Amino acid sequence: MDKTILRTCIVTRKLLSKEEMFRVVKTPNHEIKIDSSYVAQGRGCYLSKDKNLILKAKSKRMIEKHLKVNDCQAVYDELLKLL
C-alpha cells in the first residue's frame, strides 16, 4: 500500500501531494534552488504549481519569509517557466 506524501503550500495552506507542488530549498551553503527531486538537504518550502499562486507568493515575498533570505526574484521567474 503506497502512502501519498502530503505537504502544505505556503500560499494556500492546503495539504497537497508533493508531486503537485514545487519545492524550493535553501541549502546549507545558503544557495536558493528549486528541488525537483524533493530530497535536497536544507530548509525547504512548497508552492503549488499554479501561475496565480506563484505570482501571489512573489508579490508578498513568501519564499523569502519562509526561507529567511533577502531576494528570490530569479526563483519566481524560474518557477513560472517550469509551468
C-alpha positions in Angstrom: 0.0 0.0 0.0 1.6 3.3 -1.1 1.2 6.3 1.1 0.7 9.7 -0.5 3.1 12.2 1.0 1.3 15.4 1.7 2.9 18.8 2.2 1.5 22.3 2.9 1.5 25.0 0.3 2.9 28.3 1.7 0.3 30.3 -0.1 -3.0 28.4 0.3 -2.0 26.5 3.5 -3.7 23.4 1.9 -2.3 19.9 2.1 -1.4 18.5 -1.4 0.7 15.7 -2.6 4.3 16.8 -3.1 4.1 16.0 -6.8 1.5 18.8 -7.2 4.0 21.4 -5.9 7.4 22.8 -6.4 9.9 22.6 -3.6 12.3 25.5 -3.1 15.2 24.9 -0.8 17.9 26.9 0.9 20.9 24.6 1.0 23.4 24.6 3.9 25.6 26.8 1.6 22.8 29.4 1.6 22.0 28.9 -2.1 18.4 29.0 -3.1 17.3 26.5 -5.7 14.3 24.5 -7.0 14.5 20.9 -5.8 12.9 18.8 -8.5 14.0 15.6 -6.7 12.3 16.6 -3.4 15.2 15.3 -1.3 17.9 18.0 -1.3 19.3 18.9 2.1 18.3 22.2 3.7 15.3 24.3 4.7 12.5 23.9 2.2 9.1 25.2 1.4 6.4 24.0 -1.0 4.5 26.1 -3.5 1.5 24.8 -5.7 2.1 24.5 -9.4 -0.3 27.4 -10.2 0.6 30.6 -12.0 -1.7 32.8 -9.9 -0.4 31.4 -6.7 3.3 31.8 -7.7 2.5 35.5 -8.7 0.8 36.0 -5.3 3.8 34.5 -3.5 6.1 36.8 -5.5 4.1 39.9 -4.6 4.0 39.0 -0.9 7.6 37.7 -0.9 6.5 34.5 0.7 9.6 32.3 -0.2 11.9 35.0 1.2 9.9 34.9 4.5 9.8 31.2 4.8 13.5 30.6 3.9 14.7 33.8 5.7 16.6 35.2 2.7 16.6 38.6 1.0 15.9 38.1 -2.7 14.4 35.3 -4.7 13.1 37.1 -7.8 15.1 34.8 -10.1 13.5 31.7 -8.4 10.0 33.0 -9.0 10.8 33.6 -12.7 12.2 30.1 -13.0 9.1 28.6 -11.3 6.9 30.4 -13.9 9.0 29.0 -16.7 8.6 25.5 -15.4 4.8 25.6 -15.5 
